Amino acid sequence: MAKEYSKSDAKLIIEKHKKNLDLLLQCIKLPNVYNKNIKNSALNFTLDEVMNILRGVPVEEINSTKRGIRTKTLRDNGFLTMADIYMVKKERLVRIKGISDETAGIIKDTATEFYNTTKENFKLKLSIDKKTEWSSSLVRWVAGLIKSEELISEANDLYNDNNKRINELIDNLEVSLNSIKWMFSNKDKKNSADKAYFELKSMLDGFYGNRVNEIVKEINSYYKISVEDAWNLFSKESVKFYNILENINPGLLGNSDSLYGLPEELAKDVEEVKYDLTGLNCSLRKYQEWGVKYILKQERVLLGDEMGLGKTVQAIATMVSLRNGGAKRFLVVAPASVLTNWCREIVKHSDLRVTKIHGSSRDKSFNEWLKYGGVGVTTFETTQFLTLPEDFVFGMLIVDEAHYIKNPDAKRSRNVRELCKKSRRVLFMTGTAIENNVEEMINLIKLLQPAVAKDVKNYAYLSSAPQFRENVASVYYRRKRADVLTELPDLIETEEWCELGKEEEKIYEESVLSKKYHLARRMSWNIDDLEKSSKANRLKELVMEAEGEERKIIVFSFFLDTINKIKEFLGERCSEPINGSVPVEKRQTIIDEFNNAKAGSVLLAQIQSGGTGLNIQSASVVIFCEPQFKPSIENQAVARAYRMGQSRNVLVYRLLCENTIDEKLIDVLKEKQKIFDEFADKSIAAESDNIEVDDKTFGEIMEEEIERIKNKKETELEVDSENQE
C-alpha cells in the first residue's frame, strides 16, 4: 500500500515537532535568564546609586578620620567629591604637588573604605518618581518575569505532557525517511509509521501546536516589554516585584535577617510549615508569609506587628489556609469601629464567606454563620449574646485590638475567654509594643499559653532584654517596618470604613432628606456626643496606636465645627487649631510647638488653611475626617508631612462611613481617577486638578441618596405593618 505522505513530509513534521520541543525547553529555562539579568541590573543599579551618593559627599570628608589631609590642594586640582577621589588612580594623586606617596595611599584607602561601607549599607528602593537607566532596566526584567510566569509554567506542563509521546512517534516515523529501510520494513512497522505521521500532524494542527506558537509569541513580547509598561506594572503590583528581588538577591532590600526576628530553632520549625493560599486574592511579602507560618505553627499567638505591616492580611491568609485544610468556621472579634473594615478586607482579599454578626440582626446572622460557616465578624459587646453548643469547635478565633481585653475581670474579657475555649487556634492582634505594657501583655498571653505567661511573669522587668524576648517568642511575634520593609514607599494610604450608629444614622438621614448638604457631609461629626460617633472613636484608636509607635498626627477637615469638636473630644493632646482666621506668624508658632510636643500629639487644621504652605515633617500620620471634592486638595495636605526631610513612612487614613454619600463620593472620585489614568495620564497637558466632584455631580449624588433613604423607610414601614398584622 502506498504511503499518503512523502519522505519530505515526514521530515518536515519531525523538524517542526523538534523545534517546538526546543522552544518549550527555552521557555522553561527562561527564569534562569531573567534571574541573571535581574542580578546584573540590580548590581549596576546599586553601583550607580552608590556613586551618586559619593558624588554628594564633599572631598573634605576625607578628613573625617582627622588625618590632616590638605583638602584645599585636592580641590584646587579638580577633586571636589569623594567620587572623584574613588575613581582616580593613586599615581595621579602622587603627581599633585604637596601630596606624598604615603598621603596618596591614605586618601585612596579612605575613599575606598567609604565606598565599601556605603555599598554594604545600601538598601535598594524603587520609585516611579526616580527612574534611572539601571532602575528602569531592573524593573523591566522583573516585569517580564512576572508577566511570563504563568506562561512558563504552562510551557513546562506542555513539555512534560507531550515530550515522551512525541519522541516515541518520531522514532516510529523515522523509518519512512529511508527508502531502503521502508522497503524492507514489515507491515506492522509501516502501519506504526503511518499512524505516527498522522498523530504528529494532528498534534501540530490541533491545540498542542497552536498553543506552543501562542505561548512562544506571548513570552517573546514580554521579554521585550517596554520600560513604560514595566513601570506601570510596578505601580500596581510592587509587592510581587519586591518578593522576586528578595528571593533572587537575599539582603538586597536591606533586610539581612533571614529569621525575621525569631530564635533560630523556632525559625527552622516555622520555615518548614506548609500552607495552601488558594483563594487568597493578594500577594504576601516574605515577612507576611512568615507571619502566616508562625500563626499556623504556634496555634495560639499574639501578633504585634507595627502599623502598616498588614496584620489583617496575615490573619485572612491564615484563615484561607486553614479553610483549604478543612476548617469550616472562623470568628473575628473586633471593636465596632473596624467591623465594616474587616468585612470589606475579607471580601477584597479572599474568597471566604463573610457574615457580620452585629446589631438588630445579630441572632439571625449568628445562626447563618453556624449553619453555613465562613468568617463571622462581631464586636466585643456582642460576644455576650453568642451562645455556642457545648461541643462546638471552630477553626480559629481572631481578636483584633486585643488590648481591649487586657483587664481579665472585664465582662468582654470573660466573654472572649469563653470563646477561646471553643477553638484550638487563637490569634490576638495589637500594635502595642511589648516595652510599653508588659503586665497587660502577660495578661493576654495567659489566655493564649498560660505556661509561657507563668514563666515570664517573674522577670517582666527584663522586658527589653533578649532573654525575655526569646521566652515570649513562642507566643508573641512583632516586626517593625524599619526591619522588614526597608524599600516600602514612603506613603501608605488606607480607607477606614465606619458604620453609623442609630443616632448618627437618624441625624444623617434627616440632613439628607431636608437637603442640608453641608450637614450630610459632616455625618458622624454632627452628633452631640462624640463618644457615640463611629468616626470619632476610630480617630481616637488611630491616635492611640500612633502614640504607641512614637508618632504624631495631623487631622484635616473641611469644616471648622468638626475641628473644634475634635479639639474638645481629644483634649490636651491637641494643638490650637489652624484655620483661616489664624495669622501666618501664629500658624508657624503652633507648628513649632507641635514639633516639640511628645508622641501622640495632634495638630488640627482646616484643610483650606493647613493644607498648603506648611512644613510639618514631625508628623507621620495624616487623617482626613471626610472626603474632599478634589483629590489635589488632599494631596497638598498630605504633602505637609510627606516631603523632603521626612524620616518616617507617612500613614494616611481616610475616615469614611458605609452606605452614605462618603461611599458615593469615593466611588465617583475613583472612577474619575481611573478615566484620567487611562486617557490623560500620558498627556503633558494632563492636570489632576481637573479631577473633582463639581456641584452638579454632588447634586446628583444627593438626589440618589434621598431616593435610597426614602425607599429604605418605605420598606421599614411595610415590614412594621406586616409584623403588626
Secondary structure as GFF3:
##gff-version 3
##sequence-region A 1 725
A	DSSP	alpha_helix	7	55	.	.	.	ID=ss1
A	DSSP	three_ten_helix	59	65	.	.	.	ID=ss2
A	DSSP	alpha_helix	71	76	.	.	.	ID=ss3
A	DSSP	alpha_helix	82	87	.	.	.	ID=ss4
A	DSSP	alpha_helix	90	94	.	.	.	ID=ss5
A	DSSP	alpha_helix	101	121	.	.	.	ID=ss6
A	DSSP	alpha_helix	133	173	.	.	.	ID=ss7
A	DSSP	three_ten_helix	174	177	.	.	.	ID=ss8
A	DSSP	alpha_helix	179	184	.	.	.	ID=ss9
A	DSSP	alpha_helix	187	205	.	.	.	ID=ss10
A	DSSP	alpha_helix	207	223	.	.	.	ID=ss11
A	DSSP	alpha_helix	227	236	.	.	.	ID=ss12
A	DSSP	alpha_helix	238	248	.	.	.	ID=ss13
A	DSSP	alpha_helix	264	271	.	.	.	ID=ss14
A	DSSP	alpha_helix	286	298	.	.	.	ID=ss15
A	DSSP	beta_strand	300	303	.	.	.	ID=ss16
A	DSSP	alpha_helix	311	324	.	.	.	ID=ss17
A	DSSP	beta_strand	329	334	.	.	.	ID=ss18
A	DSSP	three_ten_helix	336	338	.	.	.	ID=ss19
A	DSSP	alpha_helix	339	349	.	.	.	ID=ss20
A	DSSP	beta_strand	354	357	.	.	.	ID=ss21
A	DSSP	three_ten_helix	359	361	.	.	.	ID=ss22
A	DSSP	alpha_helix	362	372	.	.	.	ID=ss23
A	DSSP	beta_strand	374	379	.	.	.	ID=ss24
A	DSSP	three_ten_helix	382	385	.	.	.	ID=ss25
A	DSSP	beta_strand	396	399	.	.	.	ID=ss26
A	DSSP	three_ten_helix	402	405	.	.	.	ID=ss27
A	DSSP	alpha_helix	411	420	.	.	.	ID=ss28
A	DSSP	beta_strand	426	429	.	.	.	ID=ss29
A	DSSP	alpha_helix	438	448	.	.	.	ID=ss30
A	DSSP	alpha_helix	450	457	.	.	.	ID=ss31
A	DSSP	three_ten_helix	460	462	.	.	.	ID=ss32
A	DSSP	alpha_helix	466	472	.	.	.	ID=ss33
A	DSSP	beta_strand	476	477	.	.	.	ID=ss34
A	DSSP	alpha_helix	481	484	.	.	.	ID=ss35
A	DSSP	beta_strand	491	498	.	.	.	ID=ss36
A	DSSP	alpha_helix	502	513	.	.	.	ID=ss37
A	DSSP	alpha_helix	517	521	.	.	.	ID=ss38
A	DSSP	three_ten_helix	530	532	.	.	.	ID=ss39
A	DSSP	alpha_helix	534	548	.	.	.	ID=ss40
A	DSSP	beta_strand	553	557	.	.	.	ID=ss41
A	DSSP	alpha_helix	560	570	.	.	.	ID=ss42
A	DSSP	three_ten_helix	571	573	.	.	.	ID=ss43
A	DSSP	alpha_helix	584	595	.	.	.	ID=ss44
A	DSSP	beta_strand	602	606	.	.	.	ID=ss45
A	DSSP	alpha_helix	607	610	.	.	.	ID=ss46
A	DSSP	beta_strand	621	624	.	.	.	ID=ss47
A	DSSP	alpha_helix	631	638	.	.	.	ID=ss48
A	DSSP	beta_strand	650	657	.	.	.	ID=ss49
A	DSSP	alpha_helix	661	675	.	.	.	ID=ss50
A	DSSP	pi_helix	676	680	.	.	.	ID=ss51
A	DSSP	three_ten_helix	688	690	.	.	.	ID=ss52
A	DSSP	alpha_helix	695	724	.	.	.	ID=ss53
###
